[in-house]
Amino acid sequence: MLDPPLTRRERLEAGVARGFSRLSPRTQLRLAGGRPVTIDGQELDPGIQLVLTAGERLRGGMSLTGSGGASASPAEIRAATRRDALAVSGRSTAVGAVRELEVGGAAGPLRARHYIPDEPGGPHPLLVFLHGGAFTIGDLDTHDEPCRVLCRHGGMHVLSIDYRLAPEHPFPAAVEDAHAALLWGFDHARELGADPARVAVGGDSAGGNLAAVASRLTAAEGRRAALQVLIYPTVDFSRRWPSADLFGQGFFLTETDRNWAEANYLGGTNAARSDPRLSPLLAEDFGGCRRRSWLRPRSTRCATRARPTRRRCGRGARRSSCAASRA
C-alpha cells in the first residue's frame, strides 16, 4: 500500500528544513537561539541544533517515536518515518542505475535494492547495507538517499537489504537475515557486476550492529568481508553507557525511545544481553574479521536524525575494535 501524498504543511516544513542546510553555520546558530549546545566538551553541529529547535517550536519536540510517543504502534511510526524521509529527501543523488530484486533471507526471500555506480573501470566493490531504525523501523525507501551517496561517492555497488523487523520478528530474526544476506552477497557479487574479492558489509545504528555481527558470523565460516562500514553502531546491550544519560533527552533519540526499541527487539526472547549476536563488542574472538571503518560526522554528532554518539575505545581497541555507545 502506497503512503498518501504529503500534506501542504509537511511540504512546507520539509522545504524549510532543506533551506536550513544551505545556511552558514553562523546563521544557523543565530536562528537556533544564538548559543551553541555544549555537553561533555562536545559542541552540537549548528545545523542539527537549528533542526531540533525548529522541531521543538513546530511539533513540541522531536523523537524517534514522534508525537504519538511509544504509545503509537510500530506500523504508525514506520509510516511517519517514511513520510519524514520523503519530505526531507529533496533531489536524489544520481547513480548509474537502481534496480529492485530479492535476495535469500533466513526464512525466505527479502526485498533488496541494488545501486550501481557510474564509474569507469571495474568491477567495483560491493557493500551489503543494513539500514538503521532501532530494529523496528526503516526500509529501503527511508535509506534510499544514504545508499545513493555511498554508491556515488564511494564508487561501489550498494545492496540495501529489507530485513525482518521487530516486534513482529524479534531477535535474532534480523541477525539471521543479515547473515544470510551477506552470504548471498558473497555468492552473487559477480552476477551484480561487482568484484567478488571485495565484498563489504555496513549499516547505521541498528544496521551497524547487524553488520558487525554478520561479519563475525561469516568470518567464522571462512567468508571474510573485505571491510566493515559501521556508522554509529549499537555494539553493547550489556551495560548503560554514559551517553545514555548525557544525551537522553532533547537529541531525537530519547530514553523512552530506547526503552521502546529494546522492548520490541528483545521482548519475550529471554536473550542474554552479553550474547555476541546482540552485543558484538563482547565477542571472544575478532580474529577472523577484517578492518573496520567507524563513521561519525565532523561535529562528533550523528548528523543523520541528530542522534549523538560518544566513541568508546580502550577494551574494544585492545581487541582490534573500537566501540560507539548504544545509540
Secondary structure, DSSP 8 states (H G I E B T S, - for coil): -------HHHHHHHHHHHHHHTS-HHHHHHHTTSS--EETTEE--HHHHHHHHHHHHHHS--BTT-TTGGGS-HHHHHHHHHHHHHHHH-S----SEEEEEEEE-SSSEEEEEEEE---SS--EEEEEEE--STTTS--TTTTHHHHHHHHHHHTSEEEEE----TTTS-TTHHHHHHHHHHHHHHHHTTTTTEEEEEEEEEEETHHHHHHHHHHHHHHHTT---S-EEEES-----SS--HHHHHTSSSSBS-HHHHHHHHHHHHTTT---TT-TTT-GGG-S--TT---EEEE--TTSB--STT-B--EE-SHHHHTT--EE---
